[in-house]
Amino acid sequence: MTADDEREISEQLRANYQAQCDAMVSADVGTLRDLLAAEFTLTHMTGYRQPKTEWLDDIATGRMVYHSIHNMEITTDISTGQATLTARSHTHATIWGADGTWPLQLRIDYSRTRTGWTATHTVASTW
């Protein structure tokens, strides 16, 4: 893989991630559904591994409200033969009734599909 290929993939991952952030803040579950693989899961900082459909339902019903996401650092790694994006953000959200701003680190694994890169799994932790 050339440096140009790596740069292009990195840009695509960053664009997908930014679209996820925008959709989370606007509660646009249709866009999120399109950006995430069917088998997508989100592992919360509590360790709970939530299936895509349940997470999107929580957003749609207001059990999870993302007020703002301020990204502090975003890196990508495609050297392992797999594409991963790691983002550090300050995320203001109300999650199952708990409101706060958390310093979150998200590690997002991606797979290539016929239409581009799709997020397959996200692990959230604090930093």
C-alpha angles and dihedrals in degrees: 000000000000127000088250090055090051091048091050093049091047090053091049092051091048091049091050091049093048090050088052091052092048092048092048093053092046093042089236099162092171092063092043090051089055095046096050129068117248089248093047118143132186118212106204124214086258089063094250110142106213123196118234096248093052093047092049090048090052089053094045093051095044096247084122118036121178108203098178142345118204110188115213100176135005125187133173132206122194098152095098094063089258126085118237132172122197119196130183114202145158102238121192109200145145106228117185089333098315112115121198149118111254130192095231130187113200121195108194123189117205136195127200116246131180089268099044138278120342127192112242103176138004126197116197123200136153125259 
